Amino acid sequence: MTSPTKTETEAVLLEIARNHFFIETFNTQNIDWLDFHEVSVRSIRSALEAAFAAGQAAVKTGSVSHD
């Protein structure tokens, strides 16, 4: 079993951020309205569930060890 690369992990996290928080990049933009986001508790929970599901899927496909 291999670990996902940093790029693969970043892509999954950014997809979750886009889908749940409408965040397009993790890079600092130096513009407050782009760097700071007000999000609901519901959105946070949904994003955490998506991240958990992505981790479970990675373990099931053998792309990451569950040790």
Secondary structure, 3 states (H helix, E strand, C coil): CCCCCHHHHHHHHHHHHHHHHCCCCCCCCCCHHHHCCCCCHHHHHHHHHHHHHHHHHHHHHCCCCCC
